[in-house]
Amino acid sequence: MWTFFKEALGGIVSHGAVMPSTSFLAKDMLRPVDMKKGVVIVELGAGTGSFTKEILKRLPSDGKLVVLELNPILASHLKARIVDPRVIIVEGDAGKLGSYLKSFGYDRVDYIISGLPIGNFRRVVRERILSEINNNLSDTGRYIQFQYFLASWRHVRSVFDAKIIAYEVRNVPPAFVYECKKRIDFSLKKR
Ligand SMILES: C[S@@+](CC[C@H](N)C(=O)[O-])C[C@H]1O[C@@H](n2cnc3c(N)ncnc32)[C@H](O)[C@@H]1O
């Protein structure tokens, strides 16, 4: 909690929160996830690992979780705390998701769970990340994103078939959860 708080104060735009998410929100985020045999999950913007912990409780023994966290302090904190053969933790940028996945031998993944503050990002950063998510999600996969405000909703809907599946009032602050499906015909050039 203290690590999160210090890092949050240092970079409020990239962080987008001053408190780690609650287990209530983590449960809402994971409700659409089918923890089937061999499932491959990506977590973007893991912070201190509130979702990571919940994903690992449910992940089957042959499942894989690739975690990306941009902040070096938070990434090393995660690496020190989470030692699990099912997990790869990367200090890295969600905007380069595809190249990380390729380097680990993954093509498309089943689920992308995101705590990124996409509503705070500049357009170019947001579009890059949404496009990487779209390109690296399997056709039947799901991208699940939480947000405190709906500022990003229209941007997300312009790329994905999206619906709001929860508004978690027990989180601090309360948060919306988006469940998004890939739009096979999507191309940034068409918009
Ligand atoms: C709102 S916090 C969420 C943390 C955690 N998932 C939770 O819900 O408690 C957002 C996290 O995204 C990370 N982040 C911001 N931009 C990123 C990027 N481009 N790639 C990867 N992580 C990023 C921040 O460092 C921060 O830890």
Ligand as a Chemical Component Dictionary entry (heavy atoms), coordinates in Angstrom:
data_LIG
# 
_chem_comp.id                   LIG 
_chem_comp.type                 NON-POLYMER 
_chem_comp.pdbx_formal_charge   0 
_chem_comp.three_letter_code    LIG 
# 
loop_
_chem_comp_atom.comp_id 
_chem_comp_atom.atom_id 
_chem_comp_atom.alt_atom_id 
_chem_comp_atom.type_symbol 
_chem_comp_atom.charge 
_chem_comp_atom.model_Cartn_x 
_chem_comp_atom.model_Cartn_y 
_chem_comp_atom.model_Cartn_z 
_chem_comp_atom.pdbx_ordinal 
LIG C1  C1  C 0  -4.531 2.880  -11.671 1  
LIG S1  S1  S 1  -2.959 2.041  -11.389 2  
LIG C2  C2  C 0  -3.656 0.394  -11.252 3  
LIG C3  C3  C 0  -2.823 -0.538 -10.430 4  
LIG C4  C4  C 0  -3.492 -1.890 -10.081 5  
LIG N1  N1  N 0  -3.871 -2.631 -11.277 6  
LIG C5  C5  C 0  -4.714 -1.683 -9.222  7  
LIG O1  O1  O 0  -5.825 -1.722 -9.790  8  
LIG O2  O2  O -1 -4.549 -1.453 -8.013  9  
LIG C6  C6  C 0  -2.265 2.079  -13.049 10 
LIG C7  C7  C 0  -0.928 1.381  -13.225 11 
LIG O3  O3  O 0  -0.602 1.400  -14.624 12 
LIG C8  C8  C 0  0.801  1.613  -14.763 13 
LIG N2  N2  N 0  1.036  2.127  -16.142 14 
LIG C9  C9  C 0  0.776  3.373  -16.620 15 
LIG N3  N3  N 0  1.081  3.455  -17.929 16 
LIG C10 C10 C 0  1.528  2.226  -18.310 17 
LIG C11 C11 C 0  1.980  1.675  -19.541 18 
LIG N4  N4  N 0  2.038  2.408  -20.665 19 
LIG N5  N5  N 0  2.356  0.379  -19.572 20 
LIG C12 C12 C 0  2.306  -0.405 -18.438 21 
LIG N6  N6  N 0  1.890  0.073  -17.231 22 
LIG C13 C13 C 0  1.506  1.368  -17.158 23 
LIG C14 C14 C 0  1.119  2.605  -13.656 24 
LIG O4  O4  O 0  2.490  2.628  -13.343 25 
LIG C15 C15 C 0  0.235  2.059  -12.516 26 
LIG O5  O5  O 0  0.909  1.114  -11.739 27 
# 
loop_
_chem_comp_bond.comp_id 
_chem_comp_bond.atom_id_1 
_chem_comp_bond.atom_id_2 
_chem_comp_bond.value_order 
_chem_comp_bond.pdbx_ordinal 
LIG C1  S1  SING 1  
LIG S1  C2  SING 2  
LIG S1  C6  SING 3  
LIG C2  C3  SING 4  
LIG C3  C4  SING 5  
LIG C4  N1  SING 6  
LIG C4  C5  SING 7  
LIG C5  O1  DOUB 8  
LIG C5  O2  SING 9  
LIG C6  C7  SING 10 
LIG C7  O3  SING 11 
LIG C7  C15 SING 12 
LIG O3  C8  SING 13 
LIG C8  N2  SING 14 
LIG C8  C14 SING 15 
LIG N2  C9  SING 16 
LIG N2  C13 SING 17 
LIG C9  N3  DOUB 18 
LIG N3  C10 SING 19 
LIG C10 C11 SING 20 
LIG C10 C13 DOUB 21 
LIG C11 N4  SING 22 
LIG C11 N5  DOUB 23 
LIG N5  C12 SING 24 
LIG C12 N6  DOUB 25 
LIG N6  C13 SING 26 
LIG C14 O4  SING 27 
LIG C14 C15 SING 28 
LIG C15 O5  SING 29 
# 
